[in-house]
Amino acid sequence: MPLRKRSRWWWLGPLASSVIFIASLVVLYYIVREIEPGELARAFANASQRQLLLALGFTALSYLLLTGYDAVALRRLGLSIPYRTTALASFTSYSVAFTLGFPIVTGGTVRYWIYSAKGVRASEVASLTVIAGLTFWLGLGMILCASLFYATDSVAQLARTSPLVVQAVGGAVTLGTLGYLFWVATGERTLRVSGWNLPLPGLGVTLAQMLLGAAEVCAAAAVLYVLLPGGHNLPYESFLAAYIFACLIGIASHAPGGLGVFEATMLIALSRLPFEQVLGALLLFRIIYYILPFILALALLALNEMIRRIRRHEL
């Protein structure tokens, strides 16, 4: 009976993936249409070749580290998947989710489309997506704690508040992070999501998640940092705190990729820098970190589906 049920609904996965693929093309069209050629030309003119190469390098590093999110989750679930499949699933799912938003749905569907060919079940893909998301949040919390305490005065100046407020926020985040670490260290913990139980990683894996997530967040932030106008004298640690807050506000807005919300927050935080140059840097960041990987992801998904069809035809 279960086999007949799986056979009957086999088309749901490809259908959902096709819908997301088409939606991605539509969203990409509207994003590109909103970019004014004059603004784009000025942004590229203001950026040096060194800045652009560094931004591309940090983007590649960030997405490479993102593949580690899936690798850690797969290992935690006891699944042996070739790294090339992991890299493809991770890169395409994050690229699509960053642009469309709703990562559990969009990223999870893309992952299922790719991992299902290797025998991974839908419940395992859901668990993988949750664990990968947990890696991101742990890394974000770790970096936020460090930046708020290491560069308290600079962050307070950017946020236009007192150092005590910055330290209070840092203390709250630190307590929450330490509380979670203590919780998973004192026994096996299970997260119940929509009727299914997900065993959470223990302390050792959790610490590895934190380091991996922290490195990825730093790499992503560095993409925008190197694109800022020269001579800004803004410490990277202070910028990092502003970047994380902008990401959090963008996530809370549910706007795809935090579009508009992220930029507005960064413009306020960096208001002491030349407005037009910061706006140009944000435009380049959006293109380099979001749009270019998104276009590449769509091409890889299309190529992957073509190869699948050719192999099925040969069989």
Salt bridges, closest charged atoms under 4 A:
ASP70 OD1 - ARG111 NH2 2.92
GLU124 OE2 - ARG121 NH2 3.25
GLU263 OE2 - ARG286 NH2 2.70
GLU305 OE2 - ARG309 NE 3.36
GLU305 OE2 - ARG312 NH2 3.66
